[in-house]
């Protein structure tokens, strides 16, 4: 039986988890759909992003951000978990 993830992919996931920042996880063209999903399904309020930010959402005193540096996106653990949920239930991946 073939392994679901290669050893290289596993090392990358472990390195990202240790760092606490996920780089290149969120796809830039899907950010508007992700923001709409956060608003409709989870009660987040979208805020206008500042320079270097692709998405800023607020709910119950917590602000989540997706940073974009011109080449790739960057996010924290909470956004990573929301993104994977979005991928599973909305994109069917």
Secondary structure, DSSP 8 states (H G I E B T S, - for coil): ---SS-HHHHHHHHHHHHHT-EES-S-GGGHHHHHHHHHHHH--EEE---TTEEEEEEETTEEEEEEE-SS-EEE-HHHHHHHHHHIIIII--
